[in-house]
């Protein structure tokens, strides 16, 4: 049986790897299809045709696309991310700090949003149909319905403009103290929590309610188990699969989907870097950012699937 | 003072539309210390609802609105929920209908069995485990020392049911509630489980409430019987008295449904030369991909041959997993066999239903066990029955409507039901619609796959009667698959006994039940409970 689990997990990892290769192909192809000649754009309107041709030669742009793709993928696998077109700096250096910033924001949001979502989802399921449940579910629907830029703008208006408690812009680079850190992170984190936890709460509540309908839950009740024991011991372990999947989907948003939040709060994260790269037509940078987002997404989804496989009692010995 | 004293109990249910219906209307009965009382009645009679009130529990949507339920002098209705929690598992314990569903799939069996001791802090865990092993042994479970380390999906249905009994008994309750604990089991398994229950209940001198619709099972284990219908007590008395001198008409109806109905020889069958309508030769079938030897991964049928003659009925019996439903699926073309042939009226049929002609499909219809899942819940009865009329016979409009009415008459359903959805019908009515749909095709052969298994005995008897009538009128032949031997006996001319995918014996109806020669058929027929309180003790233990 354990062999079967190993096989399933390895299979899942293999699928993730294949997906990653396909995604890299799509990313490369999509940037390749962008209109305009890179050498021409880099050298500007006044460049002589000879200069453009020379640059093309230097950048290997005359080689077939497939060969360049292979080069790029090979380099990527070895950690050579390439050089930026715009300022000729190594991409690894450009991304490094920005990625850390985004991951920091994601980590703080996760630490706050996941426990809150679990708590609200589980308690709403436990007290299904009560006033508490209705308040929670109605609020969630309201929060889901409001777009994030609206929440972000409202937060700025309330906390920065009216109350003057928090700065309107975040610069993660000059953090002096823990209080400073809190002040900087407060608004982006609040906004992101609103965006991602609503879905997590809904899915958790639904999964636990489904599990609570099972006959073994009634059996636990008839054994004299308390309500919290019934939920935590009998319902929750059987609802882990769907809950973890919902969490992974929501959390993946923290990598690729934070563009709006990073832009509004002027937070120096990787999503904002990518937007800037698009403006300067910095293809290697765009490709790398896209690959990082896809990699993060795949990691989360694969982890959720593996947890679901491991939590399936039928596969246990 | 009696152990249980239920007085004028009333329970209300709220429908989805918000309407309140009284489902238990003033029920009173008592259970003495150490006595087992059976609550018997068809589904919807409120027997499970009453049993659950003995634990102070009402399922969601239901509320206890009146009366008292006293357990050893304490009223469970008036008590706060925390008080009831303390009694559950320690004073009163529950054995569910489907242990397979009542065990948490994510936990080891032993942890669930000793959970009562953990919740109520009855004893140290090591002592609880030791007691559990003792109970496993008393319940005749195999490998009592280690069976608890398995997960629920790793043991059989009969073993799970006994494990559920161990789970109920671990807290040393004074009252045990059995909620149809053997209904989901094969007869051969049922007898083992019943025997195990009876032994431990006698040893522990516990009181019990046994909920069932099967009088013969109840006769083996109960001291008293309470007959319920529509949420009211119809009759109450000692088991012997109920079985032998029932006064209430409903009780007599229940008893009558139990009389083994002899299959009367179909009219004219004797003087017609036998002509096989369905002939099956050397069928091998199963599930999963074919291996190198040409056999499927999991073989369900091994070289099965049988024949059905026109106007006669073939019964197929055997325990679950014997391959009887697979046989029906192969004959109907739903599951192409690995090898072997199926002939209809002497002509060979394509292996898969897709390769058969419309007329071949029409002449052979299948009726499934669960009418609930076989009928589209979003279609009205008229749509469901009318669809094959259009498909096979091209009937439309008024002609189709008129034929639907005729078919509803044929299966004894009021025409007014034609606009109802399946969800608005009772179990028996749904099975009749299911049958009417098969008849709409005007078939020569009807494959009946466990069609009475989900029905109460009275309703099932009525459906069997209907099948016989239809056979006389429409010149049908049935292949009747069932694990319930008395229904097979009531309708079939020949009976084929299957075991692990093989035909072990072919018998004619008049040889039943004593003419069986093969050891497995003997065991199967001997395991059918009889309406006789001494039956269980009289069956030699070697059978069980």
Interface residues (C-beta under 8 A of the other chain):
Chain A: X214 X215 X216 X218 X219 X220 X221 X222 X223 X224 X225 X226 X229 X234 X237 X238 X311 X313 X314 X316
Chain B: X52 X55 X57 X59 X85 X86 X87 X88 X89 X90 X93 X94 X96 X98 X101 X102 X103 X104 X105 X106 X107 X115 X116 X119 X120 X151 X153 X167
